[in-house]
Amino acid sequence: MREYSSQFVAGHFYHVYNRAIGSELLFKNDENYHFFLQKWSQYLDEYVEVWVYCLIPNHFHFLIKVKDSDHLSKFCKSEKTESELILNQFRKLFISYTKSFNKYYDRTGSLFQKKFKRVQVDSKHYLKHLIHYIHHNPIHHHLTNRYYGWKFSSYNSLVSQCASKVKRQQVINFFGNKQSFIDYHNKRKNYNKINRLLLE
């Protein structure tokens, strides 16, 4: 059984995801998506690397790699551990985005589910399936029928040469080359089977 509240450990990969409470939406327009990514950069770029991500209206997924201990130690002050440091940065992200979102839409109260999920990635097999799973999310939810058709995922950044903060070269190298990355995504797969694999 997967541990959904894993402690963050330097140098390790994690699947991080969260959703809106009830039937709320996290992102109602393009500006919301861009603003969330700006907030992510503000609060998390110093602590984690983003390999892949996907934002859809009511939830998000990120595959991250925690930076090394030597780097993180420069930021550990009141927090006792590296994990506490990163958890605190996620809290700041959610609080800051919620405050801005509430002000913009004249609403009150929570927006995100209280406990965001983070699962440590423990094998290359799992990592490869997870990358596909995250990029396939908008197709699964009928928001597009092509990987490149959803602009709020990392897929287009990974197959292009546009400036991006995602770890393009590392992801492409993991698959061997860009064409292998594209081919892996284009092979027909059982999404529900992959979903069970990732969540069991």
N, C-alpha and C positions, 0 to 999 in steps of 0.2 A: 504494500500500500504506500502511495506517495505521501511524503510529508509536505503539507501545504504551508507551513510556517517555518521553513528552514532558516537556520542562522546563516548570515552572510559570511563567507570565508574568502579571504584574499586569493585571487587567482582562479576562482571557480566560476562556472557558468550557472545562470539561474533563469528560469522562466518566471517572469513577473507579470501578474495580470490582476485586473480589478474591473468592477462594473458599477454602474449607477444603482442607487437604491430603487426598489419598486419598478415602476414603469418610466422613470425619469430618463432623460438623455444627458450624456456628458457633453456631446458636441451637436449643436443645432445648425451650424453653418461653418463655412471654410475658416472664418476668422477664429472660431473656437478651437479648431484643430491646430491651427498655426500657433495660437496663444499657448495651448497646452505644451506643445513641443518647445516653445521658448522657455516656459517655466521648467520643463524637464532639464533643459540645458543649464538654466540658472542654478538649479538645486542638485543636479546629479552628475553633470559632466566631469567634475573633479574626482569622482569616486568610482564610477563604473564606465565601461565601454559598451556602446550599443552595437550589437551585431545585426539584429533584425528587429522590426517592430510592425505593428499594425494597429491603427485606431479605427474603430467603427462607432456608429452613433451612441451605443449604450455601454461599450466596454473597450478595453485595450489589452494588447499583449506586447511584451518586450522580451527579447533574449539578450541578456546582459552578461558581461564578464567583469567581476570585481577587480579593481586595480590592485597592484601588489602592496604588501605590508609596509615597505619602506615609504611608499608614496602616501598611503593612508595615515601613517603615524604622524605626519605633519599636521593633520586636521583633528586628531583625537585630543580633545581638551576635557570637557566635562563628562563626555561619554567614556565608559570604562573599556569598551571593546569596539573593534572594527564594525561588528554587526550592529551594535547600538548606534554608532555613527551613521551608518547608511539607513537604518530604519528611521532615524530622526530626520534625515534628509527627505525620505519619502513622505513622512508626516507633513513636513513643511510644504512640499509640492502639493499635496492634496488640500491642505488648508488654504494655501495661497490661491490655487485655482478656484476653489469653491467660493471664497470671498469675492473674487472678481466676477465669477459667473453669477452669483446671487445678486450682486450690485447691478450687473448689466441687465439681468432678466427680472429684477425686482422680486426676488424670491428669498426665502429664509430656510435655514436648517441644513441638514447634511445633504451631500450630493453623492459621495462614494460610499460603497459598503465599508463598514468599519475596519474589517480585517482584510487587507489585500493579500493575495496568495503569492507565494514565492517557492518554487520547487527547484532543488538543486539538480542539475543535469549531470548524470553519472556515467554516460557512455557516448561514444561517437555515433552509435546507432540511434540512440535517443535524440542526440543533437540534430542529426540530419532530418529525422521525422519531424522534429519540433520546428525547424526552419520552414519546411513545407507547410505544416499545420498553420503557422502564423500567417504566412502569405496567402493561404487558401481561405482564410476566415471570411473576407468579403464576398468570395464566390459562394461559400457555404450559406451565407446569410442573404444571398440573392441581391447583393448590391452592385455586382458586375458579373460578367461571364469570362473575364480575362484577367490574368494577374496584373498586367500593365494597365488595366482599366480602373484601378483604384489608386488615387494619388496619395492617400494617407497611409501607405505602407512603405516599407523599405525596398520593395521589389524593384521599382524603377531606378532607384538610386544605385542598386547593386549591379544592374545590367547596363548602366550608362557611365559616362565620364564626368557627369555634373558634380560640382562641389557638394560634399555630404559629410556628415559627422559619423555615419555608420562605418563600421570596419569592413569596407568593401573588399580590399585585397585579401584579408584574412578569410572572409566568407568564401570568396571565389576559389582561393587556394584549398580550402577544406573540401570543395567538390572536385578539385583538379584543375578546372578552367571554367570560363564563363559559359561555354556551350554545354558542358556537363551540368552546370547549375540550372540552366534553362531546360535542358532535356529532363532532368530529374523532376522538375515542377510540372512538366507537360505530360508525363506518364500518368495514365489513369490510375487512381488510387481509391481505396475505400476509406473515405474521410471518417466515417463512424468507427471503423476498426482502428485507425490512427488515433482518434480521440480516446478510445478505450485504452490503448497502449500508453498514452501520455498521462492519463489520469489514474490508472491502476497503481 
